[in-house]
Amino acid sequence: MSATTTSDVFVPTFARLKREGRAALVVYVTAGHPDPDRSLELLRGLQASGADIVEVGVPFSDPMADGPVIQASSQRALAAGMTFDRTLALISRAALEIPVVLFGYLNPFLAAGGDALRRAHDAGARGILITDLPVGADPGVESWVGDGPLAFIRLVAPTTPPARMREIARHGSGFVYLISRLGVTGARDEVPTDLAVTAATLRAATSLPVCIGFGISRREQAAQVSTMADGVVVGSAVVREADSDIGRALALVRSLRDGMDARGSGAAH
């Protein structure tokens, strides 16, 4: 498990939101997208626009779990010269007051060297989410991440049995990310009808906060999902707006936050 100090930053965030009767708005963006300068502007704007946690994606050449919007953002960032170390420099320059989760695929983290997680922490990251490192897949790498200075945030698929949910959560910290549907990332028209049941099953399996993502793109969806969990994750919809206009991306974040707050949220444990 991660050291206690790593996940401490997430504890007061979720505790405060719970006292306020609100769910966390977790926003994903790709480092270096739409370009390095506007990426910094976007990161700083997210905090001002109501994001409670930011996931910063490390661009990768083969993002298999992502849909076309995030794939394209990753390619654009790579073409502009974004690397793992430049991602850390971007996080450091942004100097956000809200928790930052470093999000990505395993290869860039391994290629960055044995001190990659320490350097990420020093740059301001407080959590890590690796999309292609399921529990039990590589105990050595999992120990490296789990014993490091970042909260180790784990993914749970909607088809995961309760016993496996408990095992996954037991090997994580910070919060648990529940994928709302199978497939790749990207906006969808409807929230899955069985999502509330899946979320309740996961919440019964762990004391960690539960955040739900994949496919959430509109104010109404975010408001609906916010009643099921401790947090709502939005990625592709924000990245798509940032493609053309940072202001539109931030306006979407404000709209999502307003919708969640108007609904009243944060399902109680």
C-alpha positions, 0 to 999 in steps of 0.5 A: 500500500502507499504510504499514508502521507500520499493519500492524505491530500485526498482525504480532506478533499473528499471529507470537505465535499461530503460536509458540503453535500457535494461530489468531487468534479474530477477533470482529465486533460492531456498534458501539452494539449492543445499546445504547451502554453494553452495546456498550462492555461487550461490546467490553471483554469480548471481549478478556477472553474470548479474542478476538485481534482485534475487528472493530467494524462501523460501522452503515449503513442499507443493509448489503446483504452482511449477513444478518438478524442483523447488519442488525437490529443495525445498525438498532438501533444507528442508532436509538440514535444511533450514528454514525461519530464515535460509533463512534470514541468507543466504540473510544477508550473501550474502549481495547483492547490487541488490534488493532481493525479498523473494518469497514463499507460505503464510504458512511459512510467517505466521508461522514466526510470526508478525515481519517476514517482519521486520526481512526479511527487516533487513536481506536485502530483499526489496520485497516480493512475495506470490504465494497463496495470490491473491488480495481480498483473505484475506484482513487482511493478505494483509494489514499486508504485504502491510503495511510492510517494503517490496515492495508487488509484485503481480502476474497476470495470462495471463487470467486476464481481464484488470479491474482485472489487474488494481485492482491487480496492484493498490494493489502492489508495486515494479513491477508486475509479469506477468505469461506467461502461466497457469500451474506450473513453469518449462521450456517450448519450446516456448513463448506463441503466445499471450504473447505480447498482454497480456503484452501490456494490463497489461502495459496499466493497470499500471505504475509499471514495468512489469516482465514476467516469467514462462517457460523461459529457453533459451537465445532466449526466454529471448531475445524475452520476453525482448522486451515485458516488463521491466523484464524477470524472469527465475527460473526453468532453473537456478535451474535445472543447479544448481542441478549439477553444480553452474558454469553451472547455472551462465553460463546460467545466463550470456548467458541469459543476453547477449542474452537480451542485444544483442536483445535490450530490455525494452519495453517503457511505 
